[in-house]
Amino acid sequence: MQHNLNYHGPHCPFLLSADFANLERDTQMINTSNADWFHVDVMDGMFVPNISFGFPVIKAVKKHCKKPLDVHLMIVDPDRYIQQFRDAGADYISVHLEACPHLHRTLQLIKSTGAKAGVAINPHTPVSLLRDVLHDIDLVCMMSVNPGFGGQKFIEHTYSKVSELREMIDEKNTGTLIEIDGGVDLKNAGKLIAAGADVLVAGNTVFHLKIPLLPSNN
């Protein structure tokens, strides 16, 4: 997932755009593709104006998926549920900086479960707020749309934020991955990778068959 300018498609399809009536089928499609992870958006109707799935769906997907589950919590007070999401099968757990008044404590809680710790930031949140905890973050999920709904238009300011964060990561040598979530398609994927992104999340582009995922080489 490192800076591959020969990028052929999204590395991390998100399940919110899958066909829920054929979730096992779509999960198997990702299993046999060149995608690296499954991205799962969890929404509570409070932090964002939408509600998605929770533990039962994640457990069901985990039974069939052969790749890591990247769980993005768009919820208030995520500390209450960290262990439950880990028990449901999450390999990466990302919480929103905006929802965590004690972010360092939350990151340590995630790591204590054995999961990788991620921090998501909204489009208006400056990356400089991550500087003091960057060494505790395995993954930064940078929102390139306002969180809560799929199919939104990509926010162009994201490119400069990616470059700024990449410079900070390289300066501190933390090895933190940069993930882009929202409005990713074939038109901006290459530019995002060139700016320093490692992981691209896409849903509509994959599941609505705008592009095919490549077969896995495994």
C-alpha positions in Angstrom: 0.0 0.0 0.0 3.0 2.3 -0.2 3.3 5.0 -2.8 2.4 3.0 -6.0 2.1 5.4 -8.9 0.9 2.5 -11.0 -2.2 2.4 -9.0 -5.0 0.4 -10.7 -7.9 0.7 -8.3 -9.0 1.4 -4.8 -7.1 -0.6 -2.2 -9.8 -0.4 0.5 -13.5 -0.7 -0.7 -16.0 0.4 1.9 -19.0 -1.9 2.6 -21.5 0.9 3.0 -21.9 0.9 -0.8 -22.2 -2.9 -1.0 -25.5 -4.7 -1.7 -26.7 -5.6 1.8 -29.0 -8.3 0.3 -25.9 -9.9 -1.2 -23.3 -9.0 1.4 -21.5 -12.4 1.3 -21.3 -12.2 -2.5 -19.7 -8.7 -2.4 -17.4 -9.8 0.4 -16.2 -12.7 -1.7 -15.6 -10.2 -4.6 -13.2 -8.2 -2.4 -11.5 -11.4 -1.2 -10.6 -12.3 -4.7 -9.6 -8.8 -5.8 -6.4 -6.8 -5.4 -7.9 -4.8 -2.6 -6.0 -4.8 0.6 -8.6 -4.2 3.3 -12.3 -4.0 3.9 -13.4 -0.5 5.1 -16.4 -0.5 7.5 -18.1 2.8 8.4 -20.0 2.8 11.7 -22.4 5.7 12.2 -24.6 6.5 15.2 -26.9 9.2 14.0 -25.4 11.6 16.5 -21.8 12.4 15.5 -23.0 12.2 11.8 -26.5 12.6 10.5 -26.9 9.0 9.4 -27.0 5.5 10.9 -25.2 2.4 9.5 -24.5 -1.1 10.8 -22.9 -2.3 14.1 -21.6 -5.4 15.7 -23.9 -8.1 14.1 -23.0 -7.0 10.5 -19.3 -6.7 11.3 -19.3 -10.2 12.8 -21.1 -11.6 9.8 -18.6 -10.0 7.4 -15.7 -11.2 9.5 -16.8 -14.8 9.0 -16.3 -14.5 5.2 -13.6 -11.9 4.7 -10.0 -12.9 4.2 -8.5 -9.5 4.5 -8.2 -7.0 7.5 -11.3 -5.1 8.6 -10.6 -1.4 8.8 -13.4 0.0 11.1 -14.1 3.7 11.0 -16.1 4.9 14.0 -18.2 8.0 13.3 -19.7 7.9 16.7 -19.7 9.9 20.0 -17.8 8.5 23.0 -16.2 5.7 21.1 -14.3 4.4 24.1 -17.4 2.6 25.3 -17.3 0.2 22.3 -13.6 -0.2 21.4 -13.3 -3.7 22.9 -16.6 -4.8 21.4 -15.5 -3.7 17.9 -12.3 -5.5 18.4 -14.2 -8.7 19.5 -16.4 -8.3 16.4 -13.3 -8.6 14.2 -11.8 -5.1 13.7 -8.1 -5.1 12.8 -7.9 -1.3 12.5 -10.1 0.9 14.7 -10.2 4.6 13.8 -11.9 7.2 16.0 -12.6 10.8 15.2 -10.3 13.4 16.8 -13.4 15.6 17.0 -15.2 13.0 19.2 -12.3 12.3 21.6 -11.5 14.9 24.2 -8.8 12.5 25.6 -7.4 11.2 22.3 -4.1 9.8 23.7 -6.1 7.7 26.2 -8.4 6.4 23.5 -5.4 5.5 21.3 -3.9 3.5 24.1 -7.2 1.8 24.7 -7.3 0.7 21.1 -3.8 -0.6 21.2 -4.5 -2.5 24.4 -7.0 -4.7 22.5 -4.4 -5.7 19.9 -5.9 -3.6 17.1 -4.1 -0.9 15.1 -5.0 2.6 16.2 -6.4 5.1 13.7 -7.5 8.7 14.0 -10.0 10.2 11.5 -10.2 14.0 10.9 -12.9 16.0 9.2 -12.3 18.2 6.2 -12.1 21.4 8.4 -9.7 19.9 11.0 -6.0 20.9 10.6 -3.5 18.1 10.4 -1.3 20.0 12.8 -3.6 18.9 15.7 -2.1 15.4 15.3 1.5 16.4 15.8 1.7 15.6 19.5 0.2 12.1 19.2 1.4 11.1 15.8 3.8 8.5 17.3 0.8 6.7 18.7 -1.2 6.6 15.5 -0.9 3.7 13.0 -3.4 5.2 10.5 -4.8 8.7 9.8 -8.1 8.5 8.1 -8.4 11.9 6.3 -12.0 12.7 5.3 -12.1 14.2 1.9 -15.9 14.8 2.1 -18.1 15.7 5.1 -18.7 12.5 6.9 -22.1 10.8 7.1 -23.1 10.0 3.5 -21.6 8.3 0.5 -21.5 9.7 -3.1 -20.3 13.2 -2.1 -18.0 15.4 -4.2 -14.3 15.3 -3.4 -13.0 18.3 -1.5 -9.9 19.7 -3.4 -8.2 21.1 -0.3 -7.4 17.5 0.6 -4.3 17.4 -1.6 -2.5 20.0 0.4 -3.5 18.4 3.7 -2.1 15.1 2.5 1.2 16.7 1.5 1.4 18.5 4.9 0.7 15.3 6.8 3.1 13.3 4.7 5.8 15.8 5.5 5.0 15.6 9.3 5.1 11.8 9.2 8.4 11.7 7.4 9.9 14.3 9.7 8.9 12.3 12.8 9.6 8.9 11.1 6.5 7.3 12.6 5.5 5.1 9.7 1.9 6.2 10.1 -0.3 5.4 7.1 -2.4 8.1 5.4 -5.9 6.9 4.3 -8.2 9.0 2.2 -12.0 8.5 2.7 -14.6 10.2 0.5 -15.1 11.0 -3.2 -12.1 8.9 -4.3 -12.3 7.9 -8.0 -10.0 7.3 -11.0 -9.7 11.0 -11.6 -8.1 11.8 -8.3 -6.5 8.5 -7.1 -3.1 9.0 -8.8 -2.8 12.6 -7.6 -3.6 11.5 -4.0 -0.9 8.8 -4.1 1.5 11.4 -5.5 0.7 13.7 -2.7 1.6 11.0 -0.1 -1.5 8.9 0.5 -1.1 5.2 1.3 -4.6 3.9 1.4 -7.6 4.9 -0.8 -11.1 4.2 0.4 -13.8 3.9 -2.3 -17.3 2.6 -2.4 -19.5 3.8 -5.2 -16.6 3.5 -7.6 -16.3 -0.2 -6.8 -19.8 -1.5 -6.0 -21.6 0.5 -8.6 -19.3 -1.0 -11.2 -17.8 2.2 -12.4 -14.5 0.2 -12.5 -13.7 -3.4 -11.9 -11.4 -4.6 -9.2 -8.5 -6.5 -10.5 -8.1 -10.2 -9.6 -5.8 -11.0 -6.8 -2.3 -12.3 -7.6 -2.5 -14.6 -4.5 
